[in-house]
Amino acid sequence: MKNFFVITNKAKDGAYSITKELCTYIEKKGGVAVIDDTPDSFLPGRYTDVKRIPDDTECVIVLGGDGTLLHAASDLIDKTVPLLGINLGTMGYLSAVDLEDRFDAIDRMMDGKFFVENRMMLNGQCKDGDNIIASGRALNEIVITGNRAMQIVYVSILINGKLLHRFNGDGVIIATPTGSTGYSLSAGGPIVNPQAEMILVTPVCSHSMQQRSMVFSPDDEITVLIDEGRFGQIQEVEALFDSSVNIKLKTGQSVTVKRSEHETSLIKIREESFIDTLHNKLV
């Protein structure tokens, strides 16, 4: 592996000092490193113009935190290029390489000493009746929440078209196993091995004594129907796809979520067990 494309979170490396140092190192070892120069005004909710990625790219290096990597996964959904995250943030659960290990990671990739994990993604369709008004994909989660502070959200959750539960609270998280260590975990959801295949549904601050996360098959279809608000009011809510794409919805509309036909490939430099990762990142 010698051809790399580098995506940088400008908020964390504004002068591109780390980025340029990394690219110089790759080039000194005989590789090719192209820096993403997509303008900030490209498209709302998008960060990388995939047309700028050379066809011979073998790996996309993402310099930033987990949020940066999630954005990259969304932008590169139609590319079959694996991603390597180098953590410039805090926890960096998805970003497998810490900053001090960046040169060792490059050495290992160029020597073919790495592993690739494929992670399932979610596809969400926002509908008004039978009409699709918007759609998106997520590696971590799709969240239905209020569009203003302290808003109670009233929804019905259907599984394969059958009513499961009517819910009111701060929102609902529909997550992948990869996303189980993100917002879903903060809301009380279970931790799941990221290579497992299932869909998690986690209420957020339920106004009920029976708040529980639910685990469903990857083949199940989850629909969240936006109900009337208190006293029959029209609700206005948002559907968030990995916190990058926000779609406004209202009473009578819905979000249907199922497993995506696409996956995200993440590069791992060391064959670290899931338990080791949990210990290092979450304890």
VOVOLO-208438 format. One line per 3 residues: number of its first residue (from 0); their letters; for each residue y, x, z of N, C-alpha, C. Coordinates in nm, 2 decimals, padded with zeros to 4 digits, always signed. Each point is the difference from the previous one (the first is absolute). Layout:
VOVOLO-208438
NUM) a) Y X Z Y X Z Y X Z ~ ...;
This chain:
VOVOLO-208438
0) mkn) -00.12 +00.08 +00.00 +00.12 -00.08 +00.00 +00.12 +00.09 +00.00 ~ +00.09 -00.02 -00.10 +00.12 +00.08 -00.01 +00.13 -00.07 -00.04 ~ -00.01 -00.13 -00.04 +00.11 -00.07 -00.05 +00.04 -00.11 +00.10;
3) ffv) +00.12 +00.01 +00.05 +00.05 -00.08 +00.11 +00.13 -00.07 -00.03 ~ +00.01 -00.12 +00.05 +00.13 -00.08 -00.01 +00.04 -00.02 +00.15 ~ +00.13 +00.03 +00.03 +00.04 -00.01 +00.14 +00.11 -00.10 +00.02;
6) itn) -00.03 -00.10 +00.09 +00.09 -00.10 +00.04 +00.05 +00.03 +00.14 ~ +00.13 +00.00 +00.01 +00.07 +00.04 +00.13 +00.08 -00.12 +00.06 ~ -00.01 -00.02 +00.13 +00.09 -00.09 +00.07 +00.13 +00.07 +00.02;
9) kak) +00.10 -00.04 -00.07 +00.13 +00.07 +00.01 +00.06 -00.01 +00.13 ~ -00.03 -00.10 +00.08 +00.05 -00.01 +00.14 -00.05 +00.11 +00.09 ~ -00.12 +00.05 -00.03 -00.06 +00.10 +00.08 +00.01 +00.15 -00.06;
12) dga) +00.03 +00.01 -00.12 +00.02 +00.13 -00.07 +00.11 -00.01 -00.10 ~ +00.12 -00.04 +00.05 +00.11 -00.03 -00.09 +00.04 +00.11 -00.09 ~ -00.01 +00.13 +00.05 +00.04 +00.11 -00.08 -00.12 +00.05 -00.09;
15) ysi) -00.11 -00.06 +00.01 -00.12 +00.04 -00.07 -00.05 +00.14 +00.03 ~ +00.04 +00.05 +00.12 -00.04 +00.14 +00.04 -00.15 +00.01 +00.02 ~ -00.06 -00.09 +00.07 -00.14 +00.00 +00.01 -00.07 -00.02 -00.13;
18) tke) +00.05 -00.10 -00.08 -00.06 -00.03 -00.13 +00.00 +00.12 -00.09 ~ +00.11 +00.07 -00.01 +00.01 +00.11 -00.09 -00.08 +00.12 +00.04 ~ -00.01 +00.02 +00.14 -00.08 +00.10 +00.05 -00.15 -00.02 -00.03;
21) lct) -00.04 -00.13 +00.01 -00.14 -00.03 -00.03 -00.03 +00.02 -00.15 ~ +00.09 -00.05 -00.09 -00.02 +00.02 -00.14 +00.00 +00.14 -00.04 ~ +00.09 +00.09 +00.06 +00.00 +00.14 -00.03 -00.14 +00.06 +00.04;
24) yie) -00.05 -00.04 +00.11 -00.13 +00.05 +00.04 -00.11 -00.04 -00.10 ~ +00.00 -00.12 -00.04 -00.10 -00.05 -00.10 +00.01 +00.09 -00.13 ~ +00.12 +00.02 -00.05 +00.02 +00.07 -00.12 -00.04 +00.15 +00.01;
27) kkg) +00.03 +00.06 +00.12 -00.04 +00.14 +00.02 -00.16 +00.01 -00.01 ~ -00.07 -00.11 +00.04 -00.14 +00.01 -00.01 -00.06 -00.05 -00.13 ~ +00.09 -00.01 -00.10 -00.04 -00.04 -00.13 -00.01 -00.14 -00.04;
30) gva) +00.05 -00.09 +00.09 +00.00 -00.14 -00.02 +00.13 -00.05 -00.06 ~ +00.01 -00.13 -00.02 +00.12 -00.07 -00.06 +00.04 -00.11 +00.10 ~ +00.13 +00.00 +00.04 +00.05 -00.10 +00.09 +00.12 -00.07 -00.06;
33) vid) +00.00 -00.13 -00.02 +00.11 -00.07 -00.05 +00.06 -00.09 +00.11 ~ +00.13 +00.01 +00.02 +00.06 -00.07 +00.11 +00.05 -00.14 -00.06 ~ -00.03 -00.10 +00.08 +00.04 -00.14 -00.04 +00.15 -00.01 +00.00;
36) dtp) +00.06 -00.03 -00.11 +00.15 -00.01 -00.01 +00.04 -00.14 -00.04 ~ -00.08 -00.10 +00.04 +00.04 -00.14 -00.02 +00.13 -00.03 +00.07 ~ +00.10 -00.06 -00.07 +00.12 -00.03 +00.07 -00.01 -00.11 +00.10;
39) dsf) +00.09 +00.00 +00.10 -00.01 -00.10 +00.11 +00.02 -00.14 -00.05 ~ +00.07 -00.01 -00.12 +00.03 -00.13 -00.05 -00.11 -00.06 -00.09 ~ -00.12 +00.07 +00.00 -00.11 -00.04 -00.09 -00.03 -00.15 +00.00;
42) lpg) -00.06 -00.05 +00.10 -00.03 -00.14 +00.01 -00.01 -00.03 +00.15 ~ +00.06 -00.12 +00.04 -00.01 -00.03 +00.14 -00.15 -00.01 +00.05 ~ -00.03 +00.07 +00.11 -00.13 +00.00 +00.06 -00.10 +00.09 -00.07;
45) ryt) +00.05 +00.08 -00.10 -00.08 +00.10 -00.07 +00.07 +00.13 +00.02 ~ -00.08 +00.11 +00.00 +00.05 +00.13 +00.03 -00.03 +00.11 -00.11 ~ -00.11 -00.02 -00.07 -00.04 +00.09 -00.10 -00.03 -00.06 -00.13;
48) dvk) +00.06 +00.05 -00.11 -00.03 -00.04 -00.13 -00.12 +00.07 -00.05 ~ -00.11 -00.07 -00.01 -00.13 +00.06 -00.04 +00.01 +00.06 -00.14 ~ +00.09 -00.04 -00.08 +00.01 +00.06 -00.13 +00.05 +00.15 +00.00;
51) rip) +00.05 +00.04 +00.12 +00.04 +00.14 +00.02 -00.11 +00.09 +00.04 ~ -00.11 -00.06 +00.03 -00.12 +00.08 +00.05 -00.07 +00.06 -00.12 ~ -00.02 +00.13 -00.01 -00.07 +00.05 -00.12 -00.14 -00.05 +00.00;
54) ddt) -00.05 -00.01 -00.12 -00.14 -00.05 -00.02 -00.11 +00.09 +00.06 ~ +00.03 +00.13 +00.01 -00.10 +00.09 +00.05 +00.01 +00.02 +00.15 ~ +00.07 -00.09 +00.07 +00.02 +00.01 +00.15 -00.14 -00.02 +00.06;
57) ecv) -00.04 +00.09 +00.09 -00.13 -00.02 +00.07 +00.02 -00.04 +00.14 ~ +00.12 +00.01 +00.06 +00.02 -00.04 +00.14 +00.15 -00.03 +00.01 ~ +00.03 -00.11 +00.08 +00.14 -00.03 +00.04 +00.01 +00.04 +00.15;
60) ivl) +00.09 +00.09 +00.02 +00.03 +00.04 +00.14 +00.12 -00.08 +00.05 ~ -00.01 -00.07 +00.11 +00.10 -00.08 +00.06 +00.05 +00.06 +00.13 ~ +00.13 +00.05 -00.01 +00.07 +00.06 +00.12 +00.08 -00.11 +00.07;
63) ggd) -00.04 -00.03 +00.12 +00.07 -00.10 +00.08 -00.09 -00.05 +00.11 ~ +00.00 -00.13 +00.03 -00.08 -00.06 +00.10 -00.10 -00.10 -00.06 ~ -00.06 -00.08 +00.08 -00.09 -00.10 -00.05 +00.07 -00.10 -00.09;
66) gtl) +00.13 -00.04 +00.03 +00.07 -00.09 -00.08 +00.02 +00.05 -00.14 ~ +00.03 +00.13 -00.01 +00.02 +00.06 -00.13 -00.13 -00.01 -00.08 ~ -00.11 +00.03 +00.06 -00.13 +00.00 -00.07 -00.04 -00.14 -00.04;
69) lha) +00.03 -00.10 +00.08 -00.02 -00.14 -00.03 +00.08 -00.04 -00.13 ~ +00.12 +00.04 +00.00 +00.09 -00.02 -00.12 -00.07 +00.06 -00.12 ~ -00.04 +00.12 +00.01 -00.06 +00.08 -00.11 -00.13 -00.07 -00.05;
72) asd) -00.08 -00.05 +00.09 -00.12 -00.07 -00.03 +00.03 -00.13 -00.08 ~ +00.11 -00.07 +00.03 +00.03 -00.12 -00.07 +00.06 +00.04 -00.14 ~ +00.08 +00.10 +00.00 +00.06 +00.04 -00.13 -00.10 +00.05 -00.10;
75) lid) -00.11 +00.07 +00.05 -00.10 +00.06 -00.09 -00.12 -00.08 -00.01 ~ +00.01 -00.13 +00.03 -00.12 -00.09 +00.00 -00.08 +00.01 -00.12 ~ +00.06 +00.02 -00.12 -00.08 +00.00 -00.13 -00.04 +00.14 -00.04;
78) ktv) +00.03 +00.10 +00.09 -00.04 +00.14 -00.03 -00.13 +00.03 +00.08 ~ -00.08 +00.08 -00.06 -00.13 +00.04 +00.07 +00.01 +00.14 +00.05 ~ +00.12 +00.03 +00.06 +00.03 +00.13 +00.05 -00.01 +00.00 +00.15;
81) pll) -00.07 +00.08 +00.07 +00.00 +00.00 +00.15 +00.13 +00.05 +00.06 ~ +00.02 -00.04 +00.12 +00.12 +00.03 +00.07 -00.03 +00.09 +00.12 ~ +00.09 +00.10 +00.03 -00.01 +00.07 +00.12 +00.13 -00.01 +00.07;
84) gin) -00.01 -00.05 +00.13 +00.12 -00.02 +00.08 +00.03 +00.12 +00.09 ~ +00.12 +00.06 -00.01 +00.04 +00.11 +00.10 +00.10 -00.06 +00.09 ~ -00.03 +00.00 +00.13 +00.08 -00.08 +00.09 +00.13 +00.07 +00.04;
87) lgt) +00.11 -00.07 -00.03 +00.13 +00.04 +00.05 +00.05 -00.10 +00.10 ~ -00.08 -00.09 +00.04 +00.04 -00.11 +00.09 -00.05 +00.02 +00.14 ~ -00.05 -00.11 +00.07 -00.04 +00.01 +00.13 -00.16 +00.00 +00.01;
90) mgy) -00.06 -00.12 +00.01 -00.14 +00.00 +00.01 -00.08 +00.05 -00.12 ~ +00.04 -00.05 -00.12 -00.06 +00.05 -00.12 -00.15 -00.03 -00.01 ~ -00.04 -00.12 +00.03 -00.14 -00.03 +00.00 -00.06 +00.01 -00.14;
93) lsa) +00.07 -00.05 -00.10 -00.04 +00.01 -00.14 +00.02 +00.14 -00.06 ~ +00.11 +00.06 +00.04 +00.03 +00.13 -00.05 -00.09 +00.10 +00.07 ~ -00.09 +00.05 -00.08 -00.11 +00.08 +00.06 +00.03 +00.14 +00.04;
96) vdl) +00.11 +00.05 -00.05 +00.04 +00.14 +00.02 +00.13 +00.01 +00.08 ~ +00.00 +00.08 +00.11 +00.12 +00.03 +00.08 +00.08 +00.10 -00.08 ~ +00.13 +00.01 +00.03 +00.09 +00.09 -00.08 -00.05 +00.14 +00.01;
99) edr) -00.04 +00.05 +00.12 -00.03 +00.14 +00.02 -00.13 +00.04 -00.08 ~ -00.08 -00.10 -00.05 -00.12 +00.02 -00.07 +00.01 -00.01 -00.15 ~ +00.13 -00.02 -00.05 +00.02 -00.03 -00.14 -00.06 +00.10 -00.10;
102) fda) +00.02 +00.13 +00.04 -00.04 +00.10 -00.10 -00.15 +00.02 +00.00 ~ -00.06 -00.02 +00.12 -00.15 +00.00 +00.01 -00.06 -00.11 -00.09 ~ +00.07 -00.12 +00.01 -00.04 -00.12 -00.08 +00.00 +00.03 -00.15;
105) idr) +00.11 +00.07 -00.04 +00.01 +00.03 -00.14 -00.11 +00.10 -00.04 ~ -00.03 +00.10 +00.08 -00.11 +00.09 -00.03 -00.13 -00.07 -00.02 ~ -00.03 -00.09 +00.09 -00.12 -00.07 +00.00 -00.02 -00.09 -00.12;
108) mmd) +00.11 -00.07 -00.04 +00.00 -00.09 -00.11 -00.02 +00.08 -00.13 ~ +00.07 +00.12 -00.01 -00.02 +00.08 -00.12 -00.13 +00.07 -00.01 ~ -00.07 +00.01 +00.11 -00.13 +00.06 +00.01 -00.11 -00.11 -00.01;
111) gkf) +00.04 -00.13 -00.01 -00.10 -00.11 +00.00 -00.06 -00.03 +00.13 ~ +00.06 +00.04 +00.11 -00.06 -00.02 +00.13 +00.07 -00.12 +00.07 ~ -00.03 -00.12 -00.05 +00.06 -00.12 +00.05 -00.09 -00.12 -00.02;
114) fve) +00.03 -00.11 +00.06 -00.07 -00.13 -00.01 +00.09 -00.11 -00.04 ~ -00.06 -00.10 -00.07 +00.08 -00.12 -00.04 -00.06 -00.12 +00.06 ~ +00.09 -00.08 +00.07 -00.04 -00.13 +00.06 +00.06 -00.11 -00.08;
117) nrm) -00.07 -00.10 -00.04 +00.05 -00.12 -00.07 +00.02 -00.11 +00.10 ~ +00.12 -00.05 +00.00 +00.04 -00.11 +00.10 +00.03 -00.13 -00.08 ~ -00.06 -00.11 +00.06 +00.03 -00.13 -00.06 +00.14 -00.04 +00.02;
120) mln) +00.05 -00.08 -00.10 +00.13 -00.06 +00.01 +00.00 -00.15 -00.01 ~ +00.11 -00.06 +00.03 +00.01 -00.15 -00.01 +00.10 -00.04 -00.11 ~ -00.03 -00.11 -00.06 +00.08 -00.06 -00.10 +00.05 -00.13 +00.05;
123) gqc) +00.13 -00.02 +00.00 +00.06 -00.13 +00.05 +00.08 -00.07 -00.11 ~ -00.02 -00.13 -00.01 +00.07 -00.08 -00.10 +00.08 -00.11 +00.08 ~ +00.13 +00.00 -00.02 +00.09 -00.09 +00.06 +00.01 -00.12 -00.10;
126) kdg) -00.03 -00.12 +00.05 -00.01 -00.12 -00.09 +00.09 -00.11 +00.05 ~ +00.05 -00.08 -00.10 +00.06 -00.13 +00.02 -00.09 -00.10 -00.06 ~ -00.08 -00.06 +00.07 -00.11 -00.08 -00.05 -00.10 +00.09 -00.07;
129) dni) -00.02 -00.03 -00.13 -00.10 +00.08 -00.08 +00.08 +00.11 -00.07 ~ +00.13 +00.01 +00.00 +00.08 +00.09 -00.07 +00.01 +00.13 +00.08 ~ -00.03 +00.11 -00.06 +00.02 +00.13 +00.06 +00.15 +00.05 -00.02;
132) ias) +00.07 +00.01 +00.11 +00.14 +00.04 -00.01 +00.02 +00.15 +00.03 ~ -00.10 +00.07 +00.06 +00.01 +00.14 +00.02 -00.13 +00.05 +00.04 ~ -00.02 +00.13 -00.01 -00.13 +00.06 +00.05 +00.02 +00.14 +00.04;
135) gra) -00.09 +00.06 +00.07 +00.01 +00.14 +00.04 -00.13 +00.05 +00.06 ~ -00.01 +00.13 +00.02 -00.12 +00.06 +00.06 +00.03 +00.08 +00.12 ~ -00.09 +00.02 +00.09 +00.02 +00.07 +00.12 -00.12 +00.08 +00.04;
138) lne) +00.03 +00.12 +00.05 -00.11 +00.09 +00.05 -00.02 -00.03 +00.15 ~ +00.11 -00.03 +00.07 -00.01 -00.03 +00.15 -00.01 -00.15 +00.03 ~ +00.11 -00.07 -00.03 +00.00 -00.14 +00.04 +00.10 -00.08 -00.08;
141) ivi) -00.02 -00.13 +00.00 +00.10 -00.10 -00.05 +00.03 -00.08 +00.13 ~ +00.13 -00.02 +00.02 +00.05 -00.06 +00.12 +00.09 -00.12 -00.04 ~ -00.03 -00.12 +00.06 +00.09 -00.12 -00.01 +00.07 -00.01 +00.13;
144) tgn) +00.13 +00.00 -00.01 +00.09 +00.00 +00.12 +00.13 -00.07 -00.03 ~ +00.07 -00.03 +00.11 +00.13 -00.06 -00.02 +00.10 +00.09 -00.06 ~ +00.11 -00.05 -00.06 +00.10 +00.08 -00.06 +00.12 +00.01 +00.08;
147) ram) -00.01 -00.04 +00.13 +00.11 +00.02 +00.10 -00.06 +00.03 +00.13 ~ +00.08 +00.06 +00.09 -00.05 +00.03 +00.13 -00.04 -00.12 +00.08 ~ -00.11 +00.01 +00.08 -00.05 -00.10 +00.09 -00.04 -00.13 -00.06;
150) qiv) -00.03 +00.01 -00.13 -00.04 -00.12 -00.07 -00.15 -00.03 +00.02 ~ -00.03 -00.12 +00.04 -00.14 -00.04 +00.01 -00.05 -00.05 -00.14 ~ -00.12 +00.06 -00.04 -00.05 -00.03 -00.13 -00.12 -00.10 +00.02;
153) yvs) +00.00 -00.11 -00.08 -00.11 -00.10 +00.00 -00.08 +00.01 -00.13 ~ -00.13 +00.03 +00.01 -00.08 +00.02 -00.12 -00.14 -00.06 +00.03 ~ -00.07 -00.03 -00.12 -00.14 -00.03 +00.01 -00.07 +00.11 -00.07;
156) ili) -00.11 +00.04 +00.06 -00.09 +00.11 -00.06 -00.12 -00.06 -00.05 ~ -00.03 +00.02 -00.13 -00.12 -00.05 -00.07 -00.09 +00.11 -00.04 ~ -00.13 -00.01 +00.01 -00.09 +00.10 -00.04 -00.09 -00.07 -00.11;
159) ngk) +00.01 +00.06 -00.12 -00.07 -00.05 -00.12 +00.03 -00.15 -00.02 ~ +00.13 -00.04 +00.02 +00.04 -00.13 -00.02 -00.02 -00.10 +00.12 ~ -00.06 +00.05 +00.10 -00.03 -00.09 +00.12 +00.09 +00.03 +00.12;
162) llh) +00.05 -00.10 +00.06 +00.10 +00.03 +00.11 -00.07 +00.06 +00.12 ~ +00.05 +00.11 +00.04 -00.05 +00.07 +00.12 +00.08 -00.03 +00.12 ~ +00.13 +00.01 -00.01 +00.08 -00.01 +00.12 +00.15 -00.03 -00.04;
165) rfn) +00.07 -00.08 +00.08 +00.14 -00.01 -00.01 +00.06 +00.08 +00.11 ~ +00.10 +00.08 -00.04 +00.05 +00.10 +00.09 +00.16 +00.00 +00.00 ~ +00.05 +00.03 +00.12 +00.14 +00.02 +00.01 +00.03 +00.12 +00.09;
168) gdg) +00.08 +00.09 -00.04 +00.03 +00.12 +00.07 +00.10 +00.08 -00.08 ~ +00.00 +00.14 +00.02 +00.09 +00.08 -00.08 -00.05 +00.03 -00.14 ~ -00.12 -00.02 -00.03 -00.05 +00.03 -00.13 -00.15 +00.02 +00.00;
171) vii) -00.05 +00.04 -00.12 -00.14 +00.03 -00.02 -00.02 +00.13 -00.08 ~ -00.09 +00.08 +00.04 -00.03 +00.13 -00.07 -00.14 -00.01 -00.07 ~ +00.00 +00.03 -00.13 -00.13 +00.01 -00.07 -00.02 +00.14 -00.04;
174) atp) -00.09 +00.07 +00.06 -00.01 +00.14 -00.01 -00.14 +00.05 -00.06 ~ +00.01 +00.12 -00.05 -00.13 +00.07 -00.04 -00.04 +00.08 +00.11 ~ -00.12 +00.06 +00.00 -00.05 +00.10 +00.10 +00.10 +00.11 +00.01;
177) tgs) +00.06 +00.05 -00.11 +00.10 +00.11 +00.01 +00.12 -00.05 +00.08 ~ +00.04 -00.12 -00.02 +00.11 -00.06 +00.08 -00.03 -00.04 +00.14 ~ -00.13 +00.01 +00.04 -00.03 -00.04 +00.14 +00.07 +00.09 +00.10;
180) tgy) +00.04 +00.12 -00.03 +00.06 +00.09 +00.09 +00.16 -00.01 -00.01 ~ +00.05 -00.10 -00.07 +00.14 -00.01 -00.02 +00.05 -00.12 +00.08 ~ +00.07 -00.09 -00.07 +00.07 -00.11 +00.07 -00.11 -00.09 +00.07;
183) sls) -00.11 -00.02 -00.07 -00.11 -00.08 +00.06 -00.04 +00.05 +00.14 ~ -00.01 +00.13 +00.01 -00.04 +00.06 +00.13 +00.11 -00.04 +00.11 ~ +00.12 +00.02 -00.04 +00.11 -00.03 +00.09 +00.00 -00.15 +00.05;
186) agg) -00.05 -00.09 -00.09 -00.01 -00.14 +00.03 -00.13 -00.04 +00.07 ~ -00.08 +00.10 +00.04 -00.12 -00.03 +00.07 -00.13 +00.00 -00.08 ~ +00.01 +00.04 -00.13 -00.11 -00.01 -00.09 -00.10 +00.12 +00.03;
189) piv) -00.12 -00.01 -00.05 -00.10 +00.10 +00.02 +00.02 +00.12 -00.09 ~ -00.05 +00.12 +00.05 +00.00 +00.12 -00.08 -00.13 +00.00 -00.08 ~ +00.01 +00.02 -00.14 -00.11 -00.01 -00.09 -00.01 +00.14 -00.07;
192) npq) -00.12 +00.04 -00.02 -00.02 +00.12 -00.09 +00.06 -00.02 -00.13 ~ +00.09 +00.08 -00.05 +00.07 -00.02 -00.12 -00.08 -00.01 -00.13 ~ -00.12 +00.05 +00.01 -00.09 -00.01 -00.12 -00.09 -00.12 +00.00;
195) aem) +00.02 -00.09 +00.10 -00.07 -00.12 +00.01 +00.06 -00.10 -00.10 ~ -00.06 -00.11 -00.03 +00.05 -00.10 -00.09 +00.00 -00.14 +00.07 ~ +00.12 -00.04 +00.03 +00.02 -00.13 +00.07 +00.15 -00.03 -00.01;
198) ilv) +00.04 -00.12 +00.04 +00.13 -00.05 +00.01 +00.03 -00.05 +00.14 ~ +00.11 +00.05 +00.06 +00.04 -00.04 +00.14 +00.11 -00.09 -00.01 ~ +00.00 -00.11 +00.08 +00.11 -00.09 +00.02 +00.04 +00.00 +00.14;
201) tpv) +00.12 +00.04 +00.03 +00.05 +00.02 +00.14 +00.13 -00.08 +00.02 ~ +00.00 -00.10 +00.09 +00.13 -00.07 +00.03 +00.09 +00.10 +00.07 ~ +00.13 -00.03 -00.01 +00.10 +00.08 +00.07 +00.07 -00.09 +00.10;
204) csh) -00.01 +00.03 +00.13 +00.06 -00.07 +00.11 -00.02 -00.15 -00.02 ~ -00.13 -00.04 +00.00 -00.03 -00.14 -00.01 +00.05 -00.08 +00.12 ~ +00.05 -00.12 -00.03 +00.04 -00.10 +00.10 -00.13 -00.08 +00.04;
207) smq) -00.10 +00.07 +00.04 -00.13 -00.06 +00.03 -00.07 +00.09 +00.10 ~ -00.09 -00.05 +00.08 -00.08 +00.08 +00.09 -00.12 +00.05 -00.07 ~ -00.02 -00.03 -00.13 -00.12 +00.04 -00.07 +00.03 +00.10 -00.11;
210) qrs) +00.09 +00.09 +00.02 +00.03 +00.10 -00.11 -00.11 +00.09 -00.01 ~ -00.06 +00.02 -00.11 -00.11 +00.09 -00.03 +00.01 +00.05 -00.15 ~ -00.03 +00.12 -00.02 -00.02 +00.05 -00.13 -00.13 -00.05 -00.06;
213) mvf) +00.00 -00.02 -00.13 -00.13 -00.05 -00.06 -00.03 +00.10 -00.12 ~ -00.13 +00.02 -00.01 -00.05 +00.09 -00.10 -00.08 -00.07 -00.11 ~ +00.03 +00.02 -00.13 -00.06 -00.07 -00.10 -00.06 +00.09 -00.11;
216) spd) -00.09 -00.05 -00.08 -00.06 +00.08 -00.11 +00.11 +00.04 -00.10 ~ -00.03 +00.12 -00.07 +00.10 +00.04 -00.10 +00.00 -00.10 -00.12 ~ -00.10 -00.09 -00.01 -00.01 -00.09 -00.11 +00.07 -00.13 +00.04;
219) dei) +00.05 -00.02 +00.12 +00.06 -00.12 +00.04 +00.15 -00.01 -00.05 ~ +00.05 -00.12 -00.02 +00.13 -00.02 -00.04 +00.08 -00.07 +00.11 ~ +00.11 +00.07 +00.04 +00.08 -00.05 +00.11 +00.13 -00.06 -00.05;
222) tvl) +00.03 -00.12 +00.03 +00.12 -00.07 -00.04 +00.09 -00.03 +00.12 ~ +00.12 +00.04 +00.00 +00.10 -00.04 +00.11 +00.10 -00.10 -00.06 ~ -00.01 -00.12 +00.04 +00.09 -00.11 -00.05 +00.12 -00.01 +00.10;
225) ide) +00.11 +00.00 -00.06 +00.13 -00.01 +00.08 +00.02 -00.15 +00.03 ~ -00.02 -00.04 +00.13 +00.02 -00.14 +00.04 +00.14 -00.03 +00.03 ~ +00.02 -00.13 +00.03 +00.14 -00.04 +00.05 +00.03 +00.07 +00.13;
228) grf) +00.12 +00.02 +00.03 +00.04 +00.06 +00.13 +00.01 -00.11 +00.10 ~ +00.06 +00.03 +00.11 +00.02 -00.09 +00.11 +00.08 -00.12 -00.04 ~ -00.04 -00.12 +00.03 +00.07 -00.13 -00.03 +00.01 -00.02 -00.15;
231) gqi) -00.10 +00.06 -00.08 -00.01 -00.02 -00.14 +00.10 +00.08 -00.08 ~ +00.05 +00.10 +00.06 +00.10 +00.08 -00.08 -00.07 +00.09 -00.10 ~ +00.08 +00.03 -00.11 -00.05 +00.09 -00.10 +00.01 +00.14 +00.05;
234) qev) -00.11 +00.07 +00.00 -00.01 +00.14 +00.04 +00.03 +00.10 -00.11 ~ +00.07 +00.11 +00.04 +00.02 +00.11 -00.09 -00.06 +00.12 +00.06 ~ -00.10 +00.06 -00.07 -00.07 +00.12 +00.05 -00.01 +00.10 -00.10;
237) eal) -00.06 +00.12 +00.03 -00.02 +00.11 -00.09 -00.15 +00.04 +00.00 ~ -00.04 +00.04 -00.12 -00.13 +00.07 -00.01 +00.03 +00.15 -00.03 ~ -00.05 +00.09 +00.09 +00.03 +00.14 -00.02 -00.13 +00.07 -00.04;
240) fds) +00.01 +00.08 -00.10 -00.12 +00.08 -00.05 +00.02 +00.14 +00.03 ~ -00.07 +00.05 +00.11 +00.01 +00.14 +00.05 +00.15 +00.03 +00.03 ~ +00.07 -00.10 +00.05 +00.14 +00.01 +00.04 +00.10 +00.05 -00.11;
243) svn) -00.05 +00.00 -00.12 +00.09 +00.05 -00.11 +00.05 -00.11 -00.09 ~ -00.09 -00.09 -00.04 +00.03 -00.12 -00.09 +00.01 -00.12 +00.09 ~ +00.12 -00.06 +00.00 +00.02 -00.12 +00.08 +00.03 -00.12 -00.09;
246) ikl) -00.08 -00.11 +00.02 +00.01 -00.12 -00.09 +00.03 -00.12 +00.09 ~ +00.11 -00.07 -00.03 +00.05 -00.11 +00.08 -00.08 -00.13 -00.04 ~ -00.05 -00.07 +00.10 -00.07 -00.12 -00.02 +00.05 -00.11 +00.09;
249) ktg) -00.04 -00.13 -00.03 +00.05 -00.11 +00.08 -00.11 -00.10 +00.02 ~ +00.02 -00.10 +00.08 -00.10 -00.10 +00.03 -00.06 -00.06 -00.13 ~ -00.13 -00.01 +00.00 -00.07 -00.05 -00.12 -00.06 +00.11 -00.09;
252) qsv) +00.06 +00.12 +00.01 -00.05 +00.11 -00.07 -00.11 +00.07 +00.08 ~ -00.07 +00.10 -00.06 -00.11 +00.06 +00.06 -00.02 +00.15 -00.05 ~ -00.08 +00.07 +00.08 -00.04 +00.13 -00.04 -00.16 +00.01 +00.00;
255) tvk) -00.06 +00.03 -00.11 -00.14 +00.01 -00.01 -00.04 +00.15 -00.02 ~ -00.09 +00.04 +00.10 -00.03 +00.15 +00.00 -00.15 +00.01 -00.02 ~ -00.03 +00.10 -00.08 -00.14 +00.04 -00.02 -00.01 +00.15 -00.03;
258) rse) -00.12 +00.05 +00.00 -00.02 +00.14 -00.03 +00.05 +00.03 -00.14 ~ +00.08 +00.11 -00.01 +00.05 +00.05 -00.13 -00.12 +00.06 -00.08 ~ +00.02 +00.00 -00.13 -00.09 +00.07 -00.09 +00.02 +00.15 +00.00;
261) het) +00.12 +00.04 +00.06 +00.04 +00.14 +00.00 -00.04 +00.06 +00.14 ~ -00.01 +00.13 +00.00 -00.02 +00.07 +00.13 +00.10 +00.11 +00.00 ~ +00.03 +00.06 +00.12 +00.08 +00.12 +00.01 -00.09 +00.11 +00.04;
264) sli) +00.01 +00.12 -00.07 -00.08 +00.11 +00.03 +00.08 +00.10 +00.08 ~ -00.04 +00.04 +00.12 +00.07 +00.09 +00.09 -00.08 +00.13 +00.01 ~ +00.07 +00.11 -00.01 -00.07 +00.13 +00.01 +00.00 +00.04 +00.15;
267) kir) -00.12 +00.05 +00.04 -00.02 +00.05 +00.14 -00.03 +00.15 -00.02 ~ +00.07 +00.09 +00.08 -00.03 +00.14 -00.01 -00.12 +00.04 +00.08 ~ -00.02 -00.07 +00.11 -00.11 +00.04 +00.08 -00.09 -00.13 +00.03;
270) ees) -00.13 +00.02 +00.01 -00.09 -00.12 +00.02 +00.01 -00.03 +00.15 ~ +00.11 -00.07 +00.04 +00.02 -00.04 +00.14 -00.06 -00.14 +00.02 ~ -00.07 -00.02 +00.11 -00.06 -00.13 +00.02 +00.11 -00.10 +00.04;
273) fid) -00.03 -00.13 -00.01 +00.09 -00.11 +00.03 +00.04 +00.01 +00.15 ~ -00.10 +00.04 +00.09 +00.03 +00.01 +00.14 +00.09 +00.11 +00.03 ~ -00.02 +00.12 -00.07 +00.09 +00.11 +00.02 +00.15 -00.04 -00.04;
276) tlh) +00.01 -00.07 -00.11 +00.13 -00.04 -00.04 +00.07 -00.09 +00.10 ~ -00.08 -00.10 +00.05 +00.06 -00.08 +00.11 +00.04 +00.08 +00.12 ~ -00.08 +00.09 +00.04 +00.03 +00.08 +00.12 +00.13 +00.08 -00.03;
279) nkl) +00.01 +00.06 -00.11 +00.12 +00.08 -00.03 +00.13 -00.07 -00.02 ~ -00.01 -00.12 -00.06 +00.12 -00.08 -00.04 +00.04 -00.11 +00.11 ~ -00.10 -00.06 +00.06 +00.03 -00.11 +00.09 +00.00 +00.02 +00.15;
282) v) -00.07 +00.11 +00.04 -00.01 +00.02 +00.14 +00.12 +00.06 +00.06;
